[in-house]
Amino acid sequence: MNVHVFIPCFIDQLYPDAGFNTIKVLERAGCKVHYNPKQTCCGQPAFNAGYWGESKEVCNKFIDDFQDAECIVIPSASCAGFVKNYYSKIYDNTPNQKDIKEVQSKVFELSDFLINQLKIDDLGAEFNGKVAYHHSCAALRECNIRKEPKQLLSKVTGLELIEIKDNETCCGFGGTFSVKFEGISTAMGEQKVNNVVNTNAEYLVSTDLSCLMHLNGIIQKNGLNIKSLHLADILASGY
């Protein structure tokens, strides 16, 4: 299958290894991967901040960049969920509804694509360590992803998957929420990190590096011996 990858801006700038590992995983799964170097952002940051006009300009570019793609795989439920759920609102009452729906139908978060489209859950990955998985709000509530990441992790040789208390509770990031409501955001993040600490997990894994970026700040501030990794980083290990 020909697959186009969209690498979110924060992964591109801060966590490029997750982007490269996404490509490695997809190639391992038998896909021919394409990357459009002109890609930038999905438009979510501006939209969430209330700048819908500016967001639409960025969304227009996303649509242009991927208009010829057979499918678009994104290593972020947050970005995938934004395109799939909010582009319809941005382009409400516009004449190109058919084009918008076509783009939305092509978008998949990485674990969703592997499990539900390719029907693959074992990539032959090997990773030794105790791993706690964090459900992002975007994965749960915008992409309906719950079992897929854990199914993939359960097939990784050497990995011990540990359940976190209140795992479906928000980590507190929420993009601009963490800036506008810093105290609440930090308290929510600390609660999540404490729940991870109580499991004695060595690694914290999620579909969303935006969540992990927030939680890792708390982890580092408190000098905790927990490493944050994207799901793709785990799935790309050992081969």
C-alpha positions in Angstrom: 0.0 0.0 0.0 1.2 3.5 -0.8 1.1 5.6 2.4 1.7 9.3 2.9 2.9 10.2 6.3 2.0 13.5 8.0 4.5 14.3 10.7 3.1 16.8 13.2 5.0 20.1 13.7 6.0 19.3 17.3 7.4 15.9 16.3 9.3 17.5 13.5 10.8 20.1 15.7 11.2 18.3 19.0 11.0 14.6 18.6 12.2 13.7 15.1 13.1 10.1 16.1 9.4 9.4 16.4 8.8 10.5 12.9 11.6 8.4 11.5 10.4 5.4 13.6 6.9 5.8 12.2 8.3 5.4 8.7 10.4 2.4 9.8 7.3 0.7 11.3 5.2 1.3 8.2 7.9 0.0 5.9 8.2 -3.0 8.2 4.5 -3.5 7.7 5.0 -3.7 3.9 4.0 -0.1 3.0 5.6 2.1 0.4 6.0 5.4 2.4 5.9 8.8 0.9 6.8 12.1 2.6 5.9 15.5 1.2 8.6 17.9 2.4 6.2 20.8 1.9 3.9 19.7 4.7 3.7 22.0 7.8 0.8 21.8 10.3 -2.8 20.5 10.4 -4.2 23.8 11.7 -5.1 22.7 15.2 -3.1 25.2 17.3 -4.7 28.2 15.7 -8.2 26.6 15.7 -8.0 25.8 19.4 -6.8 29.3 20.2 -9.9 30.7 18.5 -8.2 31.9 15.2 -10.4 30.0 12.9 -9.6 32.1 9.8 -5.9 31.6 10.2 -6.5 27.9 10.9 -8.4 27.5 7.7 -5.5 28.9 5.7 -3.3 26.2 7.2 -5.9 23.6 6.6 -6.1 24.6 3.0 -2.4 23.8 2.7 -2.8 20.4 4.4 -5.5 19.6 1.8 -3.3 20.7 -1.1 -0.3 18.8 0.2 -2.2 15.5 0.5 -4.8 15.8 -2.3 -3.2 12.9 -4.2 -2.6 10.6 -1.2 -4.2 7.2 -1.1 -4.1 7.3 2.7 -2.5 9.6 5.3 -1.0 8.1 8.4 -0.3 10.4 11.4 1.7 9.4 14.5 -0.7 11.6 16.6 -4.3 10.9 17.6 -4.6 14.6 18.3 -3.8 15.7 14.8 -5.6 12.8 13.2 -8.7 13.6 15.3 -8.6 17.2 14.4 -8.6 16.6 10.7 -11.3 13.8 11.0 -13.6 15.7 13.3 -13.1 19.5 12.9 -12.4 20.1 9.2 -16.1 19.7 8.6 -16.8 22.6 11.0 -14.1 24.7 9.5 -15.5 24.2 6.0 -19.1 24.3 6.9 -21.3 25.9 4.2 -18.5 25.8 1.7 -18.8 24.3 -1.8 -16.0 21.7 -1.4 -17.6 19.4 1.2 -17.0 16.4 -1.0 -13.3 17.1 -1.1 -13.1 17.6 2.6 -14.9 14.4 3.4 -12.6 12.5 1.0 -9.5 13.8 2.8 -11.0 13.0 6.2 -11.7 9.4 5.1 -8.0 9.0 4.2 -6.6 10.0 7.6 -5.6 7.4 10.2 -3.7 7.4 13.4 -0.7 5.0 13.3 -2.1 2.2 15.6 -5.6 2.5 14.1 -4.0 2.0 10.6 -1.9 -1.0 11.6 -4.7 -2.8 13.4 -7.8 -1.9 11.6 -6.6 -1.3 8.0 -3.5 -3.5 7.6 -4.7 -6.1 10.2 -1.2 -6.4 11.6 -0.4 -6.5 15.3 3.0 -8.2 15.4 5.9 -6.4 13.8 8.6 -8.5 15.4 9.6 -5.8 17.7 11.7 -6.5 20.8 11.9 -4.2 23.8 12.9 -5.1 27.4 11.2 -3.0 30.1 8.2 -2.3 32.2 5.9 -0.1 30.1 2.9 2.0 31.3 0.6 3.1 28.5 -1.2 6.5 28.7 -4.6 6.9 26.9 -4.7 10.4 25.3 -8.0 12.2 25.3 -7.7 12.6 21.5 -7.2 8.9 21.0 -10.1 7.9 23.2 -12.7 10.6 22.4 -11.8 11.8 18.9 -10.4 8.7 17.2 -12.2 6.0 19.3 -8.8 4.3 19.9 -8.6 2.2 23.0 -7.5 -1.4 22.4 -5.2 -0.9 19.4 -2.1 0.5 21.0 -2.2 -2.1 23.8 -2.7 -4.8 21.3 0.4 -3.8 19.5 2.4 -3.5 22.7 1.3 -6.9 23.9 3.0 -8.5 20.9 6.4 -6.9 21.6 8.9 -9.4 22.9 10.3 -8.7 26.3 7.9 -5.9 27.1 5.8 -6.0 30.3 2.7 -3.9 29.9 1.5 -2.3 33.2 -1.9 -0.7 33.8 -2.1 2.8 35.2 -4.8 3.9 37.7 -7.4 6.2 36.2 -5.8 5.8 32.9 -8.6 7.4 30.9 -8.3 10.6 32.9 -6.8 13.6 31.1 -3.1 14.3 31.6 -3.8 18.1 31.8 -2.0 19.2 28.6 -4.7 20.2 26.2 -2.5 22.5 24.1 -3.3 26.1 25.0 -5.1 24.9 28.1 -1.7 24.2 29.7 -0.8 27.9 29.1 -4.1 29.5 30.1 -4.7 27.3 33.1 -1.2 26.4 34.2 -2.0 25.5 37.8 -4.9 23.1 36.9 -2.8 21.6 34.0 0.2 21.0 36.2 -2.0 19.4 39.0 -3.6 17.0 36.5 -0.2 16.1 35.1 1.3 15.5 38.6 -1.6 13.2 39.4 -1.0 11.2 36.2 2.7 11.0 36.9 2.1 9.8 40.5 -0.1 7.0 39.1 2.7 6.0 36.8 5.3 6.1 39.6 3.0 3.8 41.7 3.3 1.1 39.0 7.1 1.1 39.1 7.1 1.4 35.3 10.3 2.3 33.6 8.7 3.8 30.5 5.6 5.8 29.7 4.2 5.3 26.2 1.4 7.0 24.3 0.1 7.7 20.8 0.6 11.4 21.5 3.9 13.1 22.1 2.0 16.3 23.0 0.8 14.5 26.2 4.2 13.0 26.8 5.9 16.3 26.4 3.7 17.7 29.2 4.2 14.7 31.5 7.9 14.5 30.8 8.4 18.0 32.0 6.9 17.0 35.3 9.0 13.8 35.3 12.2 15.7 34.7 11.4 18.4 37.3 11.0 15.8 40.0 14.1 13.8 38.9 12.1 10.6 38.3 13.7 7.7 36.5 10.9 7.3 33.9 11.5 7.7 30.2 8.8 8.8 27.8 8.5 7.2 24.4 6.1 7.4 21.5 4.4 4.1 20.5 6.4 4.1 17.2 9.6 4.2 19.2 8.7 0.9 20.8 7.3 -0.8 17.7 10.5 0.1 15.8 12.8 -1.5 18.3 14.7 -4.7 17.8 15.0 -5.0 14.0 
